Amino acid sequence: MSVTTAGRLSRARVPRGGLARDDAPGFSGGVRETAWCAATLTAAAAAGAAALVVAYRRAEWGEPGQFAFFWAGMVLFTLPAAYWGVRRSTAPRLRLAVLAGYACFTYLPKLLRNPSGPLYHDEYAHWGQAHDILLDGRLFQQNSIVRVIGDYPGLHATVSSMAALTGLTVWHAALLVLITAHVLLVLGVAAVAGQLWPDPRIGVAAAFVYSLNSSFLFFDTQLGYESLAIAVLVWALACALRAMRSSRRGVRIGWSAVALLLAVVTVATHHLTAIWLTGILGLIAITCTLRGGELIGVARVAWGLAARTGLITVLWMAAIAPRTSSYLDPYLGRALGQFGGLAGGGSGGRTLFSQSIAPWWERATAYAAPGFALLVMTGAAALWWRRRRTADPLTSAGTAAMLLVGALYFPATLLILTPAGAEGARRSWAFSYLGIAVAAAPLIIALLDRRRRVFAGYLLLTGCALMLVGNNAAGMNPSYRFPGPPVFGSDTRAATPEVLAAAAWLRETQGREIRLVADRYSGLIFGSYGEQQPTTGSATFPTYDLYRAGPGRPISAALLEQLRSWRFEFLVVDRRMAEQVPDIRIYFETNEPIPHDGRPAFTRAQLTKFDTMPWLIKMYDGPHVAIYRFDFGRLGATTRGSVR
């Protein structure tokens, strides 16, 4: 994984066989090492996969022990893979194979979780978007589930093209793209570290540390635009650093062009990833500028790449995706407001692991993981400070930038205490952990090279296991990680047979792309499998007020006029809203003005009042789900108190 470096970095000579001097004990020794590595990792992969299957089976059947089996399976492969990856005598090609194998194994939990179709909230939106592109051949279509993803078609265009070229279904084409992106992400992190440090073990260590972040196993393996974009980001950074390393003008221009091309791909795929790419390049430019001296020319290259990436991002968001800022703003603004309330002793916080079925030891590791990360980052900063004058200038400046990126992880963990900021905090960790990984990797190798390396090795493997469990426990709740019976108010368990049947009925009898009003969970199914255009409400279009109004109470005439003028045709009602509290405490959307006090926020009467409204016609009635057609022509004949 090591990439050619220049400047003051010393390089070990490579003999004709292509292996570094300490990697070539002889042909028979190399074959024996490869055989032992293949045998141990194959056995570990088989045992780990079997444990994962057992964990999912137990969760599905409601039996205890799924957490222990799951983490035993992950640790069974992760620890020996880490050992072979950072072992001094491991050959370069074997290291590459170990990293690729590790990337494939770490995709297995998500693959086993839902091998046949979308399951997570955003997956429904992206799957439907790619499906529509394959059917209609049009990019930049609006999406009713996640309203900005139509402006970022990179993932959907890739998946639909793969499906058209291979004949695979959209879902299986997506799996092929996602597995490839996951492997490239692991290799890309190693490549970024390899541009800063000549020791290939540092690149491997960085890749393993990065894989401990909370997004790696489940969030950045789902069918979502970040899953592809973040892999492109790390390779854009690797190319940018390669351009900064180059002393020849032509080579520097070539690598800069590749980095900017990847930046364009990033911007066309995901907004947050593009912003983070610009920010990381900017930090590298700042640290190179502050270092000065022989890095003045390097700083110019870094500033040029950061400025051009930022310009591409701004132009895209201004000309093609102007809704992005309004989409992102409520999350940050409300999160800061809630955090301010917490600091002042007010309300607005959230209780971690409230009503969670996670075992005590998993919760304990979730609290301990940030502390261990802080300890590692402190050691990494101390090592950088000691070597800042003797290390290669770009290595020193680049590591300083990565320390700053990694430091952003810690204030973001505080936002996890707010309902609005929790999701944003979790999403930021995938990026800030890149800084932690690259900055901490030299410290890990330095500890392993000390005399007491056996003790250091055990300590690091223990820390690796702690952070692997803790970060994922903090990042994803059990219903996202494990299968189980249908749960009302869980994105991953929203596809019940009843809702799927209702969505199929509407599509088969009324057609596609119908505008309808629904709750969050019905909207996921009707908007994806049903191929409709649901809305779940917002501050400017409060469709949830239809459900909130009591029997005989007035419904806003302005809201009904919005529904009429925007040609909404159907209303979907899930009567479970009057019987159960949503698993994730959301009925319609994150910023909904609905009380969440542990009791259902609706009464049965609120949800059955639609049966008596003359401007609604019941078209479908199931055990829990009902579908009504709007008849706005009859609004003038409404009964007393139905409209105001």
DRENDO-542791 format. One record per residue (C-alpha): residue in three letters; x, y, z. Coordinates in steps of 0.05 Angstrom, whole numbers. Each point is the difference from the previous one (the first is absolute). Last residue first. Layout:
% residues N
("ALA",(X,Y,Z)) ...
% end
This chain:
% residues 644
("ARG",(-1229,533,186)) ("VAL",(-21,-67,-26)) ("SER",(-35,-59,34)) ("GLY",(-38,41,51)) ("ARG",(-69,-12,-27)) ("THR",(-5,-49,-57)) ("THR",(33,11,-66)) ("ALA",(-43,17,-61)) ("GLY",(47,53,-28)) ("LEU",(58,-49,5)) ("ARG",(-35,-47,-48)) ("GLY",(43,16,-61)) ("PHE",(62,-15,42)) ("ASP",(-15,-74,-2)) ("PHE",(64,-28,31)) ("ARG",(5,-76,-6)) ("TYR",(9,-39,65)) ("ILE",(46,-59,15)) ("ALA",(-6,-40,65)) ("VAL",(55,-40,36)) ("HIS",(-10,-37,66)) ("PRO",(-41,-63,-14)) ("GLY",(-11,22,-71)) ("ASP",(-46,50,-34)) ("TYR",(8,27,-70)) ("MET",(-37,53,-41)) ("LYS",(-31,42,55)) ("ILE",(-26,64,-31)) ("LEU",(20,67,31)) ("TRP",(-36,66,-12)) ("PRO",(-62,-24,36)) ("MET",(38,-11,66)) ("THR",(-32,-56,40)) ("ASP",(53,-54,-11)) ("PHE",(56,51,10)) ("LYS",(-18,4,74)) ("THR",(32,-69,9)) ("LEU",(70,25,15)) ("GLN",(-17,53,50)) ("ALA",(-52,-46,33)) ("ARG",(53,-53,12)) ("THR",(41,50,39)) ("PHE",(67,27,-21)) ("ALA",(66,16,35)) ("PRO",(8,-72,25)) ("ARG",(33,3,70)) ("GLY",(73,6,19)) ("ASP",(-1,76,3)) ("HIS",(15,17,-72)) ("PRO",(-42,61,-15)) ("ILE",(-10,19,-74)) ("PRO",(27,63,-32)) ("GLU",(40,-40,-52)) ("ASN",(74,18,-8)) ("THR",(25,-70,-18)) ("GLU",(-57,-19,-46)) ("PHE",(-66,-39,1)) ("TYR",(-10,-43,62)) ("ILE",(69,2,32)) ("ARG",(18,-31,66)) ("ILE",(48,-52,-30)) ("ASP",(-42,-60,21)) ("PRO",(-64,38,-14)) ("VAL",(-49,0,59)) ("GLN",(-58,-49,-8)) ("GLU",(-76,-2,-3)) ("ALA",(-23,65,-31)) ("MET",(56,2,-51)) ("ARG",(-18,-73,-15)) ("ARG",(-59,28,-39)) ("ASP",(44,10,-61)) ("VAL",(-35,51,-45)) ("VAL",(17,13,-73)) ("LEU",(-30,61,-34)) ("PHE",(-7,2,-76)) ("GLU",(-4,48,-58)) ("PHE",(48,58,12)) ("ARG",(-4,48,-58)) ("TRP",(45,56,25)) ("SER",(-58,49,-3)) ("ARG",(-46,-46,37)) ("LEU",(49,-19,56)) ("GLN",(20,73,8)) ("GLU",(-74,20,2)) ("LEU",(-12,-52,54)) ("LEU",(58,30,40)) ("ALA",(-28,70,-8)) ("ALA",(-69,-24,21)) ("SER",(31,-23,65)) ("ILE",(-39,-58,31)) ("PRO",(-53,16,51)) ("ARG",(-18,-46,58)) ("GLY",(-60,-47,-6)) ("PRO",(43,-60,15)) ("GLY",(69,22,22)) ("ALA",(52,31,-46)) ("ARG",(69,-32,7)) ("TYR",(-6,-45,-61)) ("LEU",(-14,56,-50)) ("ASP",(50,43,37)) ("TYR",(54,-50,-22)) ("THR",(-6,33,-69)) ("PRO",(39,59,28)) ("PHE",(28,29,-66)) ("THR",(45,57,21)) ("ALA",(24,-34,65)) ("SER",(3,-67,-35)) ("GLY",(-44,-58,-18)) ("THR",(6,-74,-15)) ("THR",(-7,6,-75)) ("PRO",(-9,-60,-46)) ("GLN",(16,-5,-74)) ("GLN",(-17,-70,-24)) ("GLU",(42,-59,-24)) ("GLY",(-37,-48,47)) ("TYR",(65,-38,16)) ("SER",(36,65,13)) ("GLY",(-46,59,17)) ("PHE",(-57,-43,26)) ("ILE",(48,-39,44)) ("LEU",(38,59,29)) ("GLY",(-64,42,5)) ("SER",(-32,-53,44)) ("TYR",(57,9,48)) ("ARG",(4,76,2)) ("ASP",(-76,12,3)) ("ALA",(-38,11,-65)) ("VAL",(-28,52,-48)) ("LEU",(-4,-18,-74)) ("ARG",(24,23,-68)) ("ILE",(-7,-55,-52)) ("GLU",(64,-20,-37)) ("ARG",(-25,-68,-24)) ("GLY",(-68,-30,-18)) ("GLN",(-69,-1,34)) ("THR",(-19,-74,4)) ("GLU",(68,-35,-2)) ("ARG",(39,54,37)) ("LEU",(-54,9,54)) ("TRP",(-6,-75,11)) ("ALA",(76,-9,4)) ("ALA",(5,54,53)) ("ALA",(-56,-32,41)) ("ALA",(32,-69,-6)) ("LEU",(68,27,22)) ("VAL",(-33,34,59)) ("GLU",(-34,-64,21)) ("PRO",(60,-45,-12)) ("THR",(42,44,46)) ("ALA",(56,42,-31)) ("ALA",(10,48,58)) ("ARG",(51,-43,36)) ("THR",(63,37,-19)) ("ASP",(-32,69,6)) ("SER",(-25,-16,70)) ("GLY",(-65,34,22)) ("PHE",(-41,-63,9)) ("VAL",(43,-61,10)) ("PRO",(-6,-61,-45)) ("PRO",(35,-61,29)) ("GLY",(76,-4,0)) ("PRO",(62,14,-40)) ("PHE",(62,31,33)) ("ARG",(41,62,-12)) ("TYR",(-53,51,-13)) ("SER",(-46,-26,55)) ("PRO",(60,-2,47)) ("ASN",(14,75,-4)) ("MET",(57,26,-43)) ("GLY",(55,49,15)) ("ALA",(13,-8,74)) ("ALA",(1,-76,-3)) ("ASN",(42,5,-62)) ("ASN",(51,44,34)) ("GLY",(2,-43,62)) ("VAL",(9,-68,-33)) ("LEU",(56,19,-48)) ("MET",(30,48,52)) ("LEU",(7,-54,53)) ("ALA",(25,-52,-50)) ("CYS",(54,47,-25)) ("GLY",(19,20,70)) ("THR",(9,-74,18)) ("LEU",(42,-10,-63)) ("LEU",(42,61,18)) ("LEU",(13,-24,71)) ("TYR",(17,-70,-23)) ("GLY",(49,28,-51)) ("ALA",(31,48,50)) ("PHE",(12,-58,48)) ("VAL",(32,-40,-56)) ("ARG",(38,62,-25)) ("ARG",(38,8,64)) ("ARG",(64,17,-36)) ("ARG",(-34,54,-41)) ("ASP",(-18,-9,-73)) ("LEU",(-73,-14,15)) ("LEU",(-5,66,37)) ("ALA",(29,38,-59)) ("ILE",(-47,-36,-47)) ("ILE",(-60,22,41)) ("LEU",(25,72,6)) ("PRO",(11,4,-75)) ("ALA",(-73,-22,-11)) ("ALA",(-31,51,48)) ("ALA",(2,60,-47)) ("VAL",(-26,-37,-61)) ("ALA",(-56,-34,39)) ("ILE",(-21,60,42)) ("GLY",(-3,44,-61)) ("LEU",(-42,-51,-38)) ("TYR",(-42,-5,63)) ("SER",(-23,71,-12)) ("PHE",(-33,-20,-65)) ("ALA",(-40,-61,21)) ("TRP",(-13,35,67)) ("SER",(-38,56,-33)) ("ARG",(-60,-44,-15)) ("ARG",(-8,-19,73)) ("ALA",(0,72,21)) ("GLY",(-51,19,-53)) ("GLU",(-47,-55,24)) ("ALA",(6,19,73)) ("GLY",(-7,75,-12)) ("ALA",(-75,5,-3)) ("PRO",(-12,-45,60)) ("THR",(56,32,42)) ("LEU",(50,-40,41)) ("ILE",(35,-25,-63)) ("LEU",(21,72,-9)) ("LEU",(54,-11,53)) ("THR",(33,-53,-44)) ("ALA",(10,54,-53)) ("PRO",(45,38,47)) ("PHE",(46,-61,2)) ("TYR",(2,-20,-73)) ("LEU",(25,68,-22)) ("ALA",(68,-17,29)) ("GLY",(9,-51,-55)) ("VAL",(0,54,-53)) ("LEU",(50,41,40)) ("LEU",(45,-60,10)) ("MET",(-6,-14,-75)) ("ALA",(25,71,-15)) ("ALA",(59,-10,46)) ("THR",(15,-66,-34)) ("GLY",(2,35,-67)) ("ALA",(47,54,25)) ("SER",(49,-50,31)) ("THR",(-3,-48,-59)) ("LEU",(7,59,-48)) ("PRO",(63,22,37)) ("ASP",(31,-70,4)) ("ALA",(11,-15,74)) ("THR",(56,31,42)) ("ARG",(-33,65,22)) ("ARG",(-70,-27,15)) ("ARG",(25,-65,31)) ("ARG",(-12,16,74)) ("TRP",(-63,39,-15)) ("TRP",(-27,-56,-44)) ("LEU",(12,-51,54)) ("ALA",(-35,44,52)) ("ALA",(-59,10,-48)) ("ALA",(-6,-75,-11)) ("GLY",(2,-13,75)) ("THR",(-56,50,11)) ("MET",(-38,-30,-58)) ("VAL",(5,-69,31)) ("LEU",(-24,24,68)) ("LEU",(-58,39,-33)) ("ALA",(-20,-63,-38)) ("PHE",(0,-39,65)) ("GLY",(-45,51,31)) ("PRO",(-46,0,-61)) ("ALA",(-5,-77,4)) ("ALA",(-16,-4,75)) ("TYR",(-72,23,-4)) ("ALA",(-17,-48,-57)) ("THR",(41,-54,34)) ("ALA",(-45,4,61)) ("ARG",(-63,-4,-43)) ("GLU",(26,-64,-32)) ("TRP",(17,-28,69)) ("TRP",(-70,15,27)) ("PRO",(-35,-38,-55)) ("ALA",(-38,37,-56)) ("ILE",(-75,-6,8)) ("SER",(-7,76,-1)) ("GLN",(-56,33,39)) ("SER",(40,66,0)) ("PHE",(70,-17,-25)) ("LEU",(22,73,8)) ("THR",(-52,46,29)) ("ARG",(-15,60,-43)) ("GLY",(6,73,13)) ("GLY",(-48,58,-15)) ("SER",(-12,25,70)) ("GLY",(33,55,39)) ("GLY",(62,1,44)) ("GLY",(33,55,-40)) ("ALA",(48,-48,-33)) ("LEU",(-58,-45,-18)) ("GLY",(-38,58,-31)) ("GLY",(61,20,-40)) ("PHE",(4,-72,-25)) ("GLN",(-73,4,-22)) ("GLY",(14,65,-38)) ("LEU",(63,-28,-31)) ("ALA",(-39,-62,-23)) ("ARG",(-57,44,-28)) ("GLY",(48,40,-42)) ("LEU",(41,-59,-24)) ("TYR",(-59,-43,-22)) ("PRO",(-42,58,-26)) ("ASP",(56,24,-46)) ("LEU",(14,-63,-40)) ("TYR",(-62,-1,-45)) ("SER",(-2,76,-7)) ("SER",(73,-1,-21)) ("THR",(-11,-56,-50)) ("ARG",(-60,29,-36)) ("PRO",(44,38,-49)) ("ALA",(25,-65,-31)) ("ILE",(15,13,-73)) ("ALA",(24,72,-7)) ("ALA",(18,21,70)) ("MET",(17,-68,29)) ("TRP",(41,-19,-60)) ("LEU",(35,68,-3)) ("VAL",(17,-3,74)) ("THR",(29,-70,-5)) ("ILE",(40,14,-62)) ("LEU",(28,63,32)) ("GLY",(19,-38,63)) ("THR",(36,-52,-40)) ("ARG",(36,54,-39)) ("ALA",(20,37,63)) ("ALA",(24,-63,35)) ("LEU",(40,-24,-60)) ("GLY",(32,68,-11)) ("TRP",(15,8,74)) ("ALA",(34,-68,2)) ("VAL",(42,15,-61)) ("ARG",(20,67,28)) ("ALA",(16,-32,67)) ("VAL",(46,-50,-35)) ("GLY",(39,58,-30)) ("ILE",(8,33,68)) ("LEU",(17,-67,32)) ("GLU",(76,11,-3)) ("GLY",(-5,55,52)) ("GLY",(-70,10,24)) ("ARG",(-29,-46,55)) ("LEU",(-58,48,8)) ("THR",(-16,-5,-74)) ("CYS",(3,-76,1)) ("THR",(-46,0,61)) ("ILE",(-50,46,-35)) ("ALA",(1,-38,-66)) ("ILE",(-12,-66,37)) ("LEU",(-58,33,37)) ("GLY",(-30,24,-66)) ("LEU",(6,-69,-31)) ("ILE",(-38,-28,61)) ("GLY",(-53,54,-6)) ("THR",(-12,-9,-74)) ("LEU",(-6,-75,9)) ("TRP",(-47,10,59)) ("ILE",(-46,45,-42)) ("ALA",(0,-51,-57)) ("THR",(-17,-56,48)) ("LEU",(-57,41,28)) ("HIS",(-31,12,-69)) ("HIS",(3,-69,-29)) ("THR",(6,-30,-70)) ("ALA",(12,57,-50)) ("VAL",(48,34,49)) ("THR",(39,-65,9)) ("VAL",(5,-12,-75)) ("VAL",(24,72,-9)) ("ALA",(52,-11,54)) ("LEU",(22,-64,-35)) ("LEU",(14,41,-62)) ("LEU",(36,51,43)) ("ALA",(46,-54,29)) ("VAL",(13,-28,-70)) ("ALA",(18,69,-25)) ("SER",(46,12,60)) ("TRP",(34,-67,-14)) ("GLY",(14,21,-72)) ("ILE",(22,71,18)) ("ARG",(50,-26,51)) ("VAL",(27,-51,-50)) ("GLY",(10,54,-51)) ("ARG",(32,48,49)) ("ARG",(51,-49,27)) ("SER",(13,3,75)) ("SER",(-61,-41,18)) ("ARG",(-19,-8,73)) ("MET",(-55,52,-4)) ("ALA",(-31,-37,-58)) ("ARG",(4,-65,39)) ("LEU",(-35,35,58)) ("ALA",(-56,20,-47)) ("CYS",(-4,-70,-29)) ("ALA",(-7,-31,69)) ("LEU",(-52,53,19)) ("ALA",(-41,-14,-62)) ("TRP",(7,-74,17)) ("VAL",(-28,13,70)) ("LEU",(-58,41,-28)) ("VAL",(-20,-51,-53)) ("ALA",(-10,-52,55)) ("ILE",(-40,51,39)) ("ALA",(-44,13,-60)) ("LEU",(-22,-71,-11)) ("SER",(-28,-15,69)) ("GLU",(-19,74,8)) ("TYR",(-52,-7,-55)) ("GLY",(-38,-54,36)) ("LEU",(-13,-74,-13)) ("GLN",(28,-22,67)) ("THR",(73,-17,12)) ("ASP",(17,69,27)) ("PHE",(-54,-5,53)) ("PHE",(10,-73,22)) ("LEU",(71,-22,13)) ("PHE",(39,65,-12)) ("SER",(-46,52,30)) ("SER",(19,-9,73)) ("ASN",(75,7,-11)) ("LEU",(43,-62,12)) ("SER",(17,-9,-74)) ("TYR",(43,63,4)) ("VAL",(46,-33,49)) ("PHE",(8,-59,-46)) ("ALA",(16,43,-61)) ("ALA",(49,43,40)) ("ALA",(36,-62,25)) ("VAL",(7,-25,-72)) ("GLY",(28,67,-23)) ("ILE",(48,0,59)) ("ARG",(23,-70,-18)) ("PRO",(20,26,-69)) ("ASP",(57,41,33)) ("PRO",(14,60,-45)) ("TRP",(-47,48,37)) ("LEU",(-41,58,-29)) ("GLN",(-21,-28,-67)) ("GLY",(-9,-69,31)) ("ALA",(-51,29,49)) ("VAL",(-43,21,-59)) ("ALA",(11,-67,-34)) ("ALA",(-21,-39,62)) ("VAL",(-64,41,3)) ("GLY",(-11,-14,-73)) ("LEU",(8,-75,8)) ("VAL",(-56,-2,52)) ("LEU",(-44,46,-42)) ("LEU",(14,-38,-64)) ("VAL",(-25,-64,33)) ("HIS",(-64,35,22)) ("ALA",(-10,32,-68)) ("THR",(5,-69,-34)) ("ILE",(-50,-29,50)) ("LEU",(-46,59,-13)) ("VAL",(2,-4,-76)) ("LEU",(-14,-75,0)) ("LEU",(-55,7,52)) ("ALA",(-32,55,-42)) ("ALA",(-1,-45,-61)) ("HIS",(-34,-52,44)) ("TRP",(-53,51,22)) ("VAL",(-12,28,-70)) ("THR",(-9,-70,-28)) ("LEU",(57,-27,-41)) ("GLY",(0,3,-76)) ("THR",(73,17,1)) ("LEU",(2,65,-40)) ("ALA",(-68,27,20)) ("ALA",(10,-18,74)) ("MET",(69,31,1)) ("SER",(-27,63,-33)) ("SER",(-56,3,52)) ("VAL",(50,-6,56)) ("THR",(48,52,-27)) ("ALA",(-54,50,-17)) ("HIS",(-31,-9,69)) ("LEU",(66,10,36)) ("GLY",(20,63,-38)) ("PRO",(-70,30,-3)) ("TYR",(7,56,51)) ("ASP",(-58,49,-13)) ("GLY",(-50,-57,4)) ("ILE",(26,-14,70)) ("VAL",(-26,66,27)) ("ARG",(-72,-20,18)) ("VAL",(13,-63,39)) ("ILE",(-65,-39,-1)) ("SER",(-37,36,-57)) ("ASN",(58,0,-50)) ("GLN",(3,50,-56)) ("GLN",(32,-22,-65)) ("PHE",(70,26,-14)) ("LEU",(16,-54,-52)) ("ARG",(-49,-28,-51)) ("GLY",(5,-69,-34)) ("ASP",(-73,-16,17)) ("LEU",(3,-72,25)) ("LEU",(73,-4,21)) ("ILE",(-3,70,28)) ("ASP",(-63,-18,39)) ("HIS",(34,-62,30)) ("ALA",(61,41,20)) ("GLN",(-46,49,37)) ("GLY",(-41,-55,32)) ("TRP",(63,-34,27)) ("HIS",(26,67,25)) ("ALA",(-64,17,37)) ("TYR",(-12,-69,30)) ("GLU",(73,-4,19)) ("ASP",(-5,66,38)) ("HIS",(-47,-29,52)) ("TYR",(36,-67,7)) ("LEU",(-26,-66,-28)) ("PRO",(8,-3,-75)) ("GLY",(-2,-68,-34)) ("SER",(26,-72,-4)) ("PRO",(62,-6,42)) ("ASN",(-26,39,61)) ("ARG",(38,-13,65)) ("LEU",(46,-53,-30)) ("LEU",(29,52,-48)) ("LYS",(6,52,56)) ("PRO",(38,-48,45)) ("LEU",(42,-26,-59)) ("TYR",(29,66,-22)) ("THR",(53,-6,53)) ("PHE",(22,-66,-31)) ("CYS",(11,32,-68)) ("ALA",(42,56,29)) ("TYR",(41,-49,41)) ("GLY",(14,-41,-62)) ("ALA",(23,62,-38)) ("LEU",(45,20,58)) ("VAL",(29,-70,7)) ("ALA",(12,-4,-76)) ("LEU",(37,67,1)) ("ARG",(42,-23,58)) ("LEU",(15,-65,-37)) ("ARG",(23,41,-60)) ("PRO",(46,40,45)) ("ALA",(31,-60,35)) ("THR",(-13,-9,74)) ("SER",(66,1,39)) ("ARG",(-17,60,44)) ("ARG",(-69,-24,20)) ("VAL",(-49,58,-7)) ("GLY",(-48,-35,-47)) ("TRP",(8,-70,27)) ("TYR",(-18,22,71)) ("ALA",(-57,44,-24)) ("ALA",(-29,-59,-38)) ("PRO",(8,-44,62)) ("LEU",(-39,52,41)) ("THR",(-55,16,-50)) ("PHE",(-20,-71,-16)) ("LEU",(-20,-30,67)) ("VAL",(-16,71,25)) ("MET",(-59,6,-48)) ("GLY",(-27,-69,15)) ("ALA",(6,9,75)) ("TRP",(-34,67,-8)) ("PHE",(-61,-32,-33)) ("PHE",(-3,-61,45)) ("ALA",(1,43,63)) ("PHE",(-53,48,-26)) ("GLN",(-46,-55,-25)) ("GLY",(1,-37,67)) ("PRO",(-74,-3,16)) ("GLU",(-54,-31,-44)) ("GLY",(-53,41,-35)) ("TRP",(-1,-43,-63)) ("GLU",(28,55,-44)) ("ALA",(52,20,51)) ("ARG",(23,-71,9)) ("ARG",(5,-10,-75)) ("TYR",(39,65,-8)) ("ALA",(50,-20,54)) ("VAL",(7,-71,-28)) ("VAL",(15,29,-69)) ("LEU",(51,47,29)) ("ALA",(33,-58,38)) ("ALA",(4,-41,-64)) ("ALA",(32,59,-36)) ("GLY",(53,7,55)) ("ALA",(16,-74,-1)) ("ALA",(7,-1,-76)) ("ALA",(39,65,-1)) ("ALA",(47,-24,56)) ("ALA",(12,-66,-36)) ("THR",(15,37,-64)) ("LEU",(43,51,38)) ("THR",(42,-54,33)) ("ALA",(9,-42,-63)) ("ALA",(16,59,-46)) ("CYS",(50,29,49)) ("TRP",(33,-67,11)) ("ALA",(5,-12,-75)) ("THR",(27,69,-13)) ("GLU",(53,-8,54)) ("ARG",(20,-68,-27)) ("VAL",(5,27,-71)) ("GLY",(42,58,24)) ("GLY",(46,-45,41)) ("SER",(8,-47,-60)) ("PHE",(20,58,-45)) ("GLY",(48,30,50)) ("PRO",(-2,46,59)) ("ALA",(-25,55,-46)) ("ASP",(-45,49,39)) ("ASP",(56,31,42)) ("ARG",(36,21,-64)) ("ALA",(-62,28,-34)) ("LEU",(-31,-45,-51)) ("GLY",(0,11,-75)) ("GLY",(43,-61,-18)) ("ARG",(52,47,-28)) ("PRO",(17,27,68)) ("VAL",(-36,62,28)) ("ARG",(43,52,33)) ("ALA",(-29,31,61)) ("ARG",(-22,71,-8)) ("SER",(19,62,39)) ("LEU",(-51,55,3)) ("ARG",(32,69,-10)) ("GLY",(-38,18,-62)) ("ALA",(-34,-52,-42)) ("THR",(-49,-57,10)) ("THR",(-20,-58,-43)) ("VAL",(-65,-32,24)) ("SER",(0,-54,54)) ("MET",(-60,-46,-4)) 
% end
